[in-house]
Every structure is written in C-alpha cells, then in structure tokens.
Amino acid sequence: MTRNLDGVPAQDGAPVPPEHIPAAVTAAKLVYSDGATQTFDPDGATVYFEAGRRTEGTWSVDGSGHFSSFWPPSYRASYDLRWVVEEGRIVGLQFLDLRSGARFDGRYQ
C-alpha cells in the first residue's frame, strides 16, 4: 500500500519530477528483483536489507533535481528516478545510476 501518491500524475517510464521525489521514495517499502528491500524515511534516512544484512544510509534530492544516496563511509550515488506504472496505478520506481547506467527496479510492498 502506498501513501502520499494520491493524485500524483505519472506515466510508466516518465521521470519523477524533483518535487515528487520525497513522496515517491517514502510512499512504501520497495522490494527489488533480487529480494532486497529498502525503506526511506522523510527525514532523509534509508535502510537497505539484503541477504539478512542491514545497511543504513541517507538520501536527498540534489541541486540538479536527482535522487542521491550516501552510504558511509564514502559511497555516493545519483540517480534519475522514473515511475513504474501498471494499469494507471503507480506500483514502483526505477533507479537509473547516472555514473554507471545500472538500472534498479523497485516495487512498492
């Protein structure tokens, strides 16, 4: 179940506008294709769970309007964020790494 996305216009594959990024990432837990999960808090904290391991980091919207994450001690990444929409409903987010081009799809749980 997602929260904060009622009335947000979105098309599948369309960029998430910077002003909607906070609502998009905090709407619900994301589940990735490999089974990893991630939560985002409104205060900028994020927790990633993979294979029983918990990693804590922070997220923000940078000055260019991209989603950014920081994982201590030194890993930083920036992403283009795109909507995943099925049958007119927002069901997840696609993260496109600006540096490597890697793509990560997360579905709301």
HUSUL-V104065 format. One record per residue. N is the residue number from 1. RES is the residue in one letter. OMEGA is omega in whole degrees, 0 to 359 (none if undefined). Layout:
[[N	RES	OMEGA] [N	RES	OMEGA]]
This chain:
[[1	M	179] [2	T	175] [3	R	176] [4	N	183] [5	L	178] [6	D	178] [7	G	178] [8	V	179] [9	P	181] [10	A	173] [11	Q	181] [12	D	178] [13	G	180] [14	A	177] [15	P	173] [16	V	179] [17	P	183] [18	P	182] [19	E	178] [20	H	182] [21	I	180] [22	P	179] [23	A	182] [24	A	184] [25	V	181] [26	T	185] [27	A	181] [28	A	175] [29	K	176] [30	L	176] [31	V	181] [32	Y	186] [33	S	180] [34	D	179] [35	G	177] [36	A	177] [37	T	179] [38	Q	174] [39	T	179] [40	F	178] [41	D	179] [42	P	181] [43	D	178] [44	G	177] [45	A	174] [46	T	178] [47	V	181] [48	Y	179] [49	F	178] [50	E	178] [51	A	178] [52	G	181] [53	R	181] [54	R	177] [55	T	181] [56	E	179] [57	G	177] [58	T	178] [59	W	178] [60	S	172] [61	V	184] [62	D	183] [63	G	178] [64	S	180] [65	G	178] [66	H	173] [67	F	180] [68	S	175] [69	S	178] [70	F	179] [71	W	182] [72	P	11] [73	P	188] [74	S	185] [75	Y	176] [76	R	177] [77	A	176] [78	S	185] [79	Y	161] [80	D	180] [81	L	180] [82	R	179] [83	W	166] [84	V	185] [85	V	176] [86	E	179] [87	E	177] [88	G	182] [89	R	176] [90	I	183] [91	V	180] [92	G	182] [93	L	175] [94	Q	179] [95	F	177] [96	L	182] [97	D	183] [98	L	182] [99	R	187] [100	S	184] [101	G	179] [102	A	181] [103	R	178] [104	F	178] [105	D	176] [106	G	178] [107	R	178] [108	Y	176] [109	Q	none]]
